[in-house]
C-alpha cells in the first residue's frame, strides 16, 4: 500500500503513477454524515511543529515497524486555548500494548456520528483539507471539544471527520 502522506507531501499536484492523467485525479469533495460503529484505538506521534512537522511525525511512525505502512493512517488535530494547533500522526493499534511497545501515546477515535467530507484527489489541492475542516467545524452540530480526524483511506481518498454533539457530550 502506498502511504498517502508520501503523495501528500512528496509529489507534485499533477503527478499520476504510470504517467496517465485521468479524471479520477481531479479534486472531488462531498458533504456527508458518517457513523463510526466502533471505537478505533490508535497510537500516535505528535508533530513538533504544525504544519511543518507533520511529515516528520509520519516518517517517525513509519520507522517503528514495516507493518505500520500497511495500515490506514490518521491525522488527529485540535486547537489549544493559545490558538496553537496540535497535530498527531496516528495508526490503528493492532494489539493491546502495541503503543507502549513503541513508546507512543494512544488516542481513541470515539464511535458515534460525525460530520464528514470525503475528498477524492486531495493531492491535487492540499488546501482542500483545512478548507474542509473549516466548513465542518463551523457547521451546526459540530462538537468542537473533540479533535478533528483525517482518515487516509487510500492515496486518493481522505475522509475528514468532526464529531457531532450529542446529549452526552
N, C-alpha and C positions, 0 to 999 in steps of 0.2 A: 504494500500500500504506500502510496506517495504521501508524505507528510504535507498536508495542505499549507502549513506555515512556511515550508520551503517555497511553495508557489507564491504565497502572500508577500514574502519579503525578498525573494531572490530572482524573480522573473519579471520581465517587462510586461506591461499591460496587455500586449497582443501576442505574446509567445504562446504557441499551441504545440504540444508534442506531435512529432511527425510532420510538422510544417503545414498542417491543414487548418485554415481559419474557417470555422464553421459558425453557424448561427447560435449553436448551443453555448458558445463562449461569450455571448452578449449578456450584459447585466440584466437580471430579472429579479424584481422584488415584489412580494405579495404579502398582504396583511392577513393574519390568521389567529386562531386561538389554538393552543397546544395543551394537551393534558399529559403530564408525566405520571405514569401509573405506579412507579416505584421510586424510592429514594436512590440516588446514584452517589455512591461513596467514591470520592476521588482523592488523589494525593497531588500535591502541587508545590511549585517553586515560585516564590514571589519575585517579580521583576524589580531590580534595584531602582530603576527609573522608568517612568511612563511618559511617553510611549517608547523611548529609545531602548529600554532594557527588555522589551518583550521577546525579541529574537533570542537573546542570551538565555532568558529563562526557559524557553522551549528547548534550546540546544542542551542546556544542563539536564533537563528532564529526559531527553532522548538518550543521553550518555549513561544513564543509570543502568539500563538493560536493553538488549536488542528487541525484546518483545514489546516494549513500550511503543515503538514506531508502528506496530500493527494494530493499535487500539485507537478509538476515537479520541481526539484532543478537545479540550475545553479551554476557554478563556473565562476567567471569573474576575469581575471588576466592581469596585464600589468607590464612592467618594467619601473621604474623611471630612470631618467638620471644618477642617482648614481649607477644604477645596481641592486637596491633593487626591489624585486618582491612584488607587492601589490595584495592581493587575497581577493575577496569579495564572501561570501556565499549569494546566492540570490534565490528568489522565485517569481513567477509571481504575480503581483498585481491584485487582483480580482475586485477592485472598486477604483475609483478616491479618493485619500486622505488616502488610507489604510497605505501607508508608513508613512505618518505624524502621523497617529493614534498611531502607534507603535514606533515612534521616530527613524525611519530608513531613510537612504538615498535611493535615487532612481537611477536606471540605465536603460537606454533603449537599448535593443539589436536591432540594426537597421535592417530593412528589406533590402534585397539585396542578392547578390551572395557571397557564402563562399566556401573556400577550406575546405574540411571536411574529417575526418576519423571516421568511426564507429568502435568502439571497443566492441566486444561481449566477455564477460567473463573478463572484466577488473580487477575483483577481483583476478584473477589468476596471474596477473602480474601488480601491481600498477605502475611499472616503464614504462609500455606502454603508460601512459598518457603524461609525459613530453617528451618521445620519439616521440610521435605523433605530439605534438606541435613543436618540433624541426624541424621535416620534413615539417610541414605546414608553419611555419614562414619563412623558408628558400626557399620555393618553389617560382617559378616565378609567379608574380602577387599578392603576399601576401601584404596586407596593414598593415604594422607594426605600424601604428598610431592608430589603433583601437584595443581594448583589445581582448585577446583570450577568447573564451567562451566554457565551458564544459556544456553540456546539459545531465543531468542524466535522460534518458528516462525510465529506469527501474533499477532493482537491478542487471541486467546483461548487459544492453546496455548503452553505453556512446557515445555521438556524440561530437567530438572535432571540433570546428569551428574557422576559421581565415578568416576575411573579405577579399574579392578580391578588389584590387584597381580599381577604375573607373575614368572616366574623371572628375567627380565631386569631388573626394577626392584625 
